[in-house]
Amino acid sequence: MNITEIFETMDYGPAPESPTPALAWIKERQPFGLFVNGQWVKPASGQYLDSINPSTGKPLTQVAAANSEDVNAAVTAARTAFETWGKTPGHVRARYMYAIARHIQKHSRLLAVLESLDNGKPIRETRDIDIPLVARHFYYHAGWAQLMASELPGYEPVGVVGQIIPWNFPLLMLAWKIAPALAMGNTVVLKPARYTPLTALKFAEIVQEIGLPPGVVNILTGEASQVGEALVRHPDVNKIAFTGSTDVGRSLRRATAGSGKKLSLELGGKSPFIVFDDADLDSVVEGVVDAIWFNQGQVCCAGSRLLVQEDVAERLIAKLRARMEKLRIGDPLDKAVDIGAIVSSAQLKEIQRLVEQGVDEGAEMWQPSWACPTEGYFFPPTLFTNVSPATTIAQVEIFGPVLVSMTFRTPAEAVALANNTRYGLAASVWSENINLSLDVAPKLKAGTVWVNCTNLFDASSGFGGYRESGFGREGGKEGLYEYVRPACETAGPASTPSSKFPIAKGAVHPSNGSEPAIGTSLDEDERTVSEFEPSNGSRIALPAIDRTPKMFINGKQVRSDSGYSQDVYDPAGRVIGQVGEGNRKDIRNAVEAAHAASGWASSTTHNRAQILYYIAENLSVREGEFARRIVQQTGRSQADAITEVQAAISRLFSYAAWADKFEGVVHRPPLRGVVLAMEEPIGVIGMACPDEYPLLDFVSLVAPAIAMGNTVVVIPSQQSPLSATDCYQVLETSDLPDGVVNIVTGDRDMLSQVLADHDDVEAMWYFGSAEGCKRVELASASNMKRTWVNYGHPRNWLDPIQGEGEEFLRESTQVKNIWVPYGD
Ligand code: NDP
């Protein structure tokens, strides 16, 4: 081709990156061992696995296949290292992490080429996106290591962390996992994905190079069934951090239930890409390229559902097809290539299967006229139109370069269509009208919303999902809390109130059992019987008017559906009242009411604060009555009871104060623009209260949740429910909208199970037995709801550190990051 012809066609010539240094690096080391306790060791099994180059389909090298014996060795090394690393000053950890970041930059080209060879993604992406983001992640978290002591007082590292990462961003996912873990003083055992182990092994070399103490980072290559599962079940692992498919995430939730292991899950997505009719369509086209053809569409937050306002749909689709004709697919090491290879033949077959299903279901498929390379695992960019929202390709994560498009007419319809998915990872909104974009962004159920941009990431801005996209955040300050625990959790409660009688239904009651009956200091007037004097001058003792608390659902006191009641006893074993025995139907009604009250989330924070103050005011008017009730139920002294009521009132004041102060932050990532990290309510929270302080526990859980805009279904203390049921009138007279707080009395564990199983409950808090915690965690896997449980450990609810504060506010919220670039 001569110069004139080149000017005519303006075609790109090949711009190949040499694989030679990377291949030489591989050759010198193969077969690769495992990295345990700072050493390269042979796998216990003696087995090795091929690592394939997806752009050729041929083996690149062999890596060790670890098994449970290797997992034991790595966890032991990590545990030993934790004893020192967990106590190493933040400044020292920061220096190590800074060194890691520097060394990643020093080896950046080797890492970029290795990643392209092993994963099939274009060198342009590994060189310009993956590896720079990896370095940035370590720099950013070196900063948090330095600041941990001052910025996260009262928190300590979790311990040994098991980390399982996928193949789509191998080194970047490693950085997202390892950097915050190390910054917070944890040690790690990491399993890379079966398909893409190489950059993790180069990372292990870097760890050696910088002299990180042995055992702080351990890397085990191998298969999920051998390494992943053993890591998840290992009793000495304190936390599992996972990125991958929703199905595996769900199985990990079940496998870790009740173990006390912390868990964070970054799972799948089917993210909407919403285009309003005033958007700049040429920018939109480039946005779509980045949304769904970046990394061959193998991106958990890929904009895989194109939602276009009807009047511009035809024009946009025509522009898109023209652009797709120009996309270049081929050798990932060619710097002029836009689309590389799919990671594996299995993934390629899965994409092909889903595309065929889309065609069978009646959608219209379009692909460019050019052909893909025949060697290796390639799939062309694909666009589906005429897609119905309920079809498989509109609902299922395809994880390939396949875009499905649908149309909408109004912003409300766009939001409804966008949220019509079980996922909630990310979304992008395209409009030249910033008012419209910022109105729509908070309505989208997604952890990240990009305005007029897409697939932007930065260490400062947390990333993570809602609903079946998982829970927990990576990046930002919020991501750090995934790797720490409140120190009080390990120290245990400072002191606990005397709980003098058994809580379980059917357990031996004190009056029949060995515990002595406890005298109460109950005011006499609580038990005196008034007298009635009819006209004949005789005096008749008057029985007290029966007060049987009902359920409190949708602002009304309603009878339990079960038609049964259960007795409430005082510590001496005397029946002091009865409450309704709630059942499934009551819980379902309460959840429905809580959902109907979702407008509470958009009430002003000032309004929420006012209502909390009002509840406190109304409670204080009845301080004596509430104190007497506590004495009656618990046998504690009147002074103690008054302290509890006053603490409850103070707590209501605290959350009224926080209502308009726990608001999020503005990040300044390295781009022209801002990221608004907004604290959003989670939705409907189910909560089971503990028994220690009947009134204070109830208030301590309900107040932060409603302060942040959630609506709640509460199971009060099973042992002493009357303090919560006495609150009905307080709530009724405090301007609280109907349905914001719903109360169902009865068997804590049975009712908690129903709440945890319920698909319309977004989070479940449980404070009860260890066995109950396990059941809640297991059941929550159905819709991947967030859980907060106490693993059977009591806390001192009177203590302002253990009983209130930011931990409660964080459990009541999720962070949404809204990216808003500016400039023309
Ligand atoms: P998986 O979820 O199976 O794998 C992710 C990681 O988990 C890998 O390291 C894998 O190991 C490991 N793993 C798998 N099963 C277990 C287990 N039972 N216990 C412990 N660890 C386990 O994803 P796939 O690679 O199979 O991809 C399948 C689909 O998942 C994709 O088509 C896509 O839809 C989705 N996916 C989503 C990702 C995301 O970022 N959200 C990333 C990757 C996939 P191994 O590699 O050895 O199997």
Boltz pocket constraint, residues with backbone or C-beta under 6 A from the ligand:
constraints:
  - pocket:
      binder: B
      contacts: [[A, 164], [A, 165], [A, 166], [A, 167], [A, 168], [A, 191], [A, 192], [A, 193], [A, 194], [A, 195], [A, 222], [A, 223], [A, 224], [A, 225], [A, 227], [A, 228], [A, 229], [A, 232], [A, 243], [A, 244], [A, 245], [A, 246], [A, 248], [A, 249], [A, 251], [A, 266], [A, 267], [A, 268], [A, 269], [A, 299], [A, 300], [A, 347], [A, 350], [A, 397], [A, 398], [A, 399]]
      max_distance: 6.0
